[in-house]
Each structure stands twice: as C-alpha cells, then as structure tokens.
Amino acid sequence: MTNKISHQERPVQNLSGHVVILNEILDGLLEVMNSQKQALISSDIEQVEHLTEIHSQLSVRFNKQEELFVQELQKMVGGKQKAGIRMTNLKKYFPEASGVIDSWRNTLVEKTNLIQEKHQHIIQLLEFTMLRNASLMKTIYSIHNEKNTHYSTSGSKENIVSGVALNQKA
C-alpha cells in the first residue's frame, strides 16, 4: 500500500516542481511589469528598454517551462487523454491530490490574470505617452512656425517649412 501511494505521489511531485518554477517566473514577470510601469511614468527610456529585455527573457523562459509542464501532464495521464489535456482532469487520475491541484490551478490562473491586467495597463501608458509626445511635437512645430512667419510678395502670411532657407534679398 505504501509503495502504491508513493508511486502515485511521484508524478504529482514532479508536476509540483514545474508549477513552482512557473509560479516563480510569473512572480518575476509581475515584478518587471511593475518596474516597467514606473519607468514609463518617470519617462526613463533606458530603464524601459532594459526592463523590456528582461520581460522578453522571462516570457521565453515561461513558454519553455509551460511546454515542459504540458509534457509532464501528458506523461501523467499516460496517453489516456491526448487532446485537450487540462490540469483539472488530473483530479480524475489523482483524487487524493485534488486540493493541491486546485491550489496550483487557482494560483496560476490568478497570476496570469494579473499579468494580463498589467499588460493592458502598460499598453495604455504607452499609448498615452505616444499621444502626449505627438501633441508636444505639434505644439513645438506650431510655435516654431509662428515665430518664423513671413509674408509673400503678394502680402499674404505664409509659414516657413523647417529647414528651408529664405532668400533675404528684397
């Protein structure tokens, strides 16, 4: 009886290792995303670039770990269920680990939802920043044109295109 329990617990423990790693990566992504938001708010471009690189590395690492996780899930069900394998289906095969499996699922779902929310917030900050910069550039260009207005030979007011030299002779 003891051997049978330990034999059944081993796959759950193997999967647990993958869940722990996924959880750590998700924590890292959340931390980086919080830092990205702060860097965007403070307009620290170098920090944004650095954090974006870290975010990309963590995302690649997460995808690889997720693949290993799915492979471990497939091993656990041993070909009993090829398509659409889900963590909740494990409870059928390992009913004694139902609580642990639910805990894993809830944690991973909660953190992925948080990441989606933070990702959306970062996109909104970037869009705001782009609009603000575009507005600022338009204002600077308009002020520049107002200062550099000249009159044509017909007497009408005209703006000078930036970078255009005027012939000052009358």
TORKOL-680597 format. One record per residue (C-alpha): z, x, y; residue in one letter. Coordinates in steps of 0.02 Angstrom, whole numbers, padded with zeros to 5 digits, always signed. Layout:
REM TORKOL-680597
ZXYa
...
//
This chain:
REM TORKOL-680597
+00000+00000+00000m
+00044+00141+00121t
-00121+00229+00087n
-00218+00070+00119k
-00132+00043+00288i
-00160+00223+00342s
-00341+00211+00282h
-00364+00055+00390q
-00272+00129+00539e
-00378+00288+00543r
-00537+00204+00611p
-00433+00112+00741v
-00353+00278+00792q
-00524+00360+00803n
-00585+00220+00914l
-00424+00233+01015s
-00471+00412+01061g
-00637+00353+01129h
-00553+00214+01228v
-00430+00339+01304v
-00574+00451+01360i
-00672+00303+01430l
-00516+00247+01523n
-00491+00421+01597e
-00672+00428+01654i
-00656+00256+01733l
-00498+00313+01824d
-00595+00464+01887g
-00738+00355+01947l
-00617+00240+02039l
-00534+00388+02123e
-00701+00463+02175v
-00761+00296+02241m
-00603+00277+02347n
-00636+00451+02418s
-00819+00406+02447q
-00767+00255+02549k
-00651+00362+02655q
-00786+00494+02680a
-00911+00359+02733l
-00786+00284+02855i
-00749+00454+02931s
-00936+00499+02928s
-00904+00660+02832d
-01080+00688+02764i
-01037+00846+02668e
-00893+00759+02581q
-01004+00609+02541v
-01133+00724+02461e
-01000+00818+02363h
-00920+00657+02300l
-01090+00584+02256t
-01122+00734+02144e
-00953+00711+02059i
-00988+00524+02040h
-01155+00563+01957s
-01075+00686+01836q
-00939+00560+01790l
-01069+00423+01765s
-01170+00532+01646v
-01010+00578+01553r
-00961+00393+01543f
-01132+00345+01472n
-01121+00479+01338k
-00943+00429+01293q
-00992+00246+01289e
-01131+00290+01166e
-01007+00381+01054l
-00891+00231+01067f
-01028+00112+01009v
-01072+00230+00866q
-00889+00230+00813e
-00887+00039+00820l
-01040+00035+00707q
-00956+00153+00584k
-00802+00044+00581m
-00896-00112+00531v
-00998-00009+00407g
-01164-00097+00428g
-01083-00269+00408k
-01144-00312+00582q
-01291-00214+00651k
-01343-00310+00806a
-01230-00364+00948g
-01077-00267+00895i
-00929-00309+01006r
-00753-00248+01020m
-00685-00424+00994t
-00771-00431+00824n
-00659-00288+00766l
-00514-00409+00755k
-00600-00488+00603k
-00601-00321+00513y
-00433-00256+00577f
-00323-00409+00610p
-00166-00302+00614e
-00236-00212+00768a
-00283-00370+00864s
-00158-00338+01003g
-00216-00159+01028v
-00399-00210+01027i
-00366-00347+01156d
-00272-00221+01264s
-00417-00098+01256w
-00543-00231+01299r
-00441-00300+01444n
-00413-00128+01517t
-00596-00077+01506l
-00659-00243+01574v
-00535-00239+01718e
-00583-00063+01768k
-00770-00093+01754t
-00749-00247+01865n
-00654-00141+01992l
-00793-00012+01988i
-00923-00148+02020q
-00823-00212+02169e
-00801-00037+02241k
-00985+00000+02212h
-01032-00157+02309q
-00913-00109+02450h
-00989+00066+02460i
-01164-00011+02469i
-01105-00123+02612q
-01031+00028+02703l
-01194+00123+02682l
-01296-00024+02746e
-01179-00042+02895f
-01193+00144+02932t
-01383+00139+02923m
-01391-00012+03039l
-01270+00069+03160r
-01369+00231+03161n
-01533+00137+03186a
-01456+00041+03331s
-01388+00201+03406l
-01558+00287+03393m
-01643+00137+03475k
-01516+00141+03618t
-01538+00328+03643i
-01727+00309+03644y
-01718+00165+03768s
-01605+00263+03886i
-01719+00414+03872h
-01869+00305+03917n
-01780+00227+04066e
-01741+00400+04135k
-01920+00459+04108n
-02014+00311+04178t
-02164+00349+04286h
-02297+00249+04373y
-02478+00248+04328s
-02618+00270+04454t
-02631+00080+04464s
-02448+00072+04515g
-02381-00009+04356s
-02223+00057+04275k
-02250+00150+04109e
-02135+00236+03986n
-02167+00412+03929i
-02178+00441+03742v
-02055+00576+03689s
-02137+00746+03678g
-02281+00703+03794v
-02304+00820+03942a
-02359+00744+04107l
-02481+00818+04225n
-02380+00830+04385q
-02531+00855+04499k
-02573+00709+04611a
//
